[in-house]
Amino acid sequence: MSHKLVLASNNPGKLRELQQLLGTRWQLLAQSALGVEPVAETGTSFRDNALRKARHASAVTGLPALADDSGIEVDALDGAPGVWSARYAGPGASDAANNARLLAELDGIPSARRTARYRCCLVFVRNAEDAAPLIAEGVWAGRIAMRCEGDGGFGYDPLFIDLESGMCVALMDPAEKNRYSHRQAALQRLLVLLAGAD
């Protein structure tokens, strides 16, 4: 039997990816399907934002909640966009606009200096007041391409090149992406924590 779990996100790409990774134990429901308005992401770290989102979604729905806060950190930009990844080109910016800004910021920077990483923090709360939330992080090392490639994935995937395979993430099929991804790494750690908490 699967347990209902609200995902504190309205991002269909994250919902699809996380449900694939979670399997059948949990039925993941987007917060928008349950009438939850997004909470302001005012934290200064991925952990702060994920915790804030999870507690909010759980408080509104009364269900356990899972929140993901993730983004891309580029070394040549001192870790930017970081927690502002989803709104790098401004509030409500599209993926294409964010990618265009990142390319503009890196204009003139050679490939060797475009090292970057995707970082993900997942937070699971049993309820809004959970005093011991489960927190797991994952990192995916890569570099930023000189131009966008492919149309798979979401976010910065058309610009992110996996260091191990040398492949642009937007050209990977979902199963291949899940094998490498920061979200997969974080979720595997979270599943271990969940098993220990049963």
N, C-alpha and C positions, 0 to 999 in steps of 0.2 A: 504494500500500500504506500502511495506517495503522500508526502506531507506538503501542505501549502506553505509557500514561502514568498513574501513580497520582495521584488527587486526594486530598490530605491533608485530607479532610473527610468527614463522614457526612451532610451536609446535602443532601437530595435536590433541593431547590430550586437550590442552587449547582451541583450536578452537571448538572442539566438545562440550566440557563442557560449554563454554560461549554461543555458539549458542543455546544450550538447555535452558540455563538460560534466554537468551534474548527473546526467543519466536519469533513471526513473525513480530514484528515492525521493526526490523533491519535485513538486510541481511549481515552477517559477511563474509568478504573476507580475506583470508590469504594474508599477504603482498607478499609472494613468488609468488602467482598467478597473482600479478600485477607488477612483476619485481622489487620489492623493496629489496635491499640488507640489511641485518641486520646492525644496527648501533652499534658501540662499547658501551658496558655497563660499563662506567667508573665512574658512580655515586657511592657515598658512602652510599646511602640509597635506599630502594625500590622506594620511591617517585621520587628521582632524576632520576633513570634509567627509570621508566615508563614514565615520562614526556619527557625525551630525545627520547625514542622510538616512542612515539605518535607524537611528532612534526616532526620527520624525516619521518615517514610513510605518514603523511598528506602532507608534503612538496613535496614528490615524486609523490604522486597520485592525489593531489588536492581534496581528499575526507576527510570527518571527520574521525578521527582515535581513536581507543581504544587501550590502551596498558596496559598490566598487568605485574607487576614485583612482583614476589613472591618467597618465599623460606621457609626454615625451620630454626628455632632458637632453639638450644639445650642449656639448662641452664648449664649443667655440662661442656660445651665447651665455656662458656662465650658468648653465642649467636651465635656461629658458627654453620653451614656454612653461615647463613645469606644471604647477597647479592651475595655470591659466590656459592650458592646452586647448580646451574646448572653446574658449572665447579669445583666442590669441589675436584674431582680427577684429575683435569687438563683440559686445553682447549679441547672442543669437547668430554668430557667424557660421557660415556653412563650412563643411570640410574643405571645399575648394578654396574658399577665401583664406582659411587658416594655412593651407598648404602654400598658397601664393605668398602670404606674408613671410612664412618660414624661408621660402626660396629667396625672397627679396632681402631678408636679414642676412642670409648666407652668401649673397652675391659676392663673387671674388674670392671666396674661401675655397681652397683646393680640396679635393676628395679626401686626402689623407688627414685633414684637420676637421672633417665633418663627423667625427665619432659622436655617438648618441646612444641613448637607451630608452626603451619603453619601461615605465615603472607602474606597478599596480598594487594597490592596497585593498584587500577585501575585509569587510567587517560583518560578522554575523551577530545579531542580538536576538535573544529568546523573547524579549519584551523591551519596551521603551526604557525601562529603568534598570536593565541588565547591568549588574555591578561587575560582571566578568565577561565582557564581550570577547569573542574570538577574533583575533586579528592575524592576518597572514599577508605577506608581501612577496612579490615576484619581480624579477628584472629580466629584460631581454636586450642583449647587447647588439648594436648595429651601427650603421652610419647613414647619413642623409644623402640621397641621390642628387644628381645635378638637375634632374627634371622628373616630373611625375611619370610613372609607368603603371599600366594595368588598371583594372576597374573593380577588382575584388576587394573584400574587406571594407574598412571604413576608417575615418579619422586620417591619420598620417600614413596609412599603409602604402599609398602610392609613392611615398618618398622614402620609406624605411627599408633599408637593405640589411637582411640578416647576415651577421658576420660569419656564421658557420657555413651556410650554404652559398652565400654571395647572391642570393635571390631577393628580388623586391617582394615584399609581403603581399602587395595587391595582385601579384601573379601566382601566388600559392593557392592551392585548393584548401577549403576549410580544415580538412583533417591534417594537412601538412602544417598549416598555421597553428593549429591547436597543439601540435607536438612541440613547437618552439616557444610559444607565446608566454609573455609575462603573466597573463591572466591564468593560463594553464598552470604555471609554476605556483602562483599564489593559491589557486584553488586546490591543488594537490596538498599543499601545506594545511589549508583550511579543513580539508576532508579528514586529515589525520587528527586535527584538533577536535573536529566534530565526533569522530569515532571515540576519542578519549573522553569526551564529555557525556556520552550516552549512559 
